[in-house]
Amino acid sequence: MPLNSEKDPQKPRLFADLRRAAIEVAFIIFLFYSNLLMGEFNRVNGRGKTFAVALSDIFTVKNFAIAIVAASIGYVVFEHLRKKP
């Protein structure tokens, strides 16, 4: 039976850091897609333009790749600013 002193104190901290990073990146991706959706409706608000059509226009592989790259860069920049003295 392992003692409490044998546990790795870094493991819970690492999990908390990864969870915070995932939440922040997901929030940046949410903002990216909400901005795309608003732009899609403002740009082309023609006849027959439904919410489903707008969603199919913005959820593409290219947009997802851009969202992941932008969210990762945003996370790194905010982490740098957060840790800066």
Secondary structure, DSSP 8 states (H G I E B T S, - for coil): ---GGGS-THHHHHHHHHHHHHHHHHHHHHHHHHHHHHHHHHH---TT--HHHHHHHH--HHHHHHHHHHHHHHHHHHHHHHH--
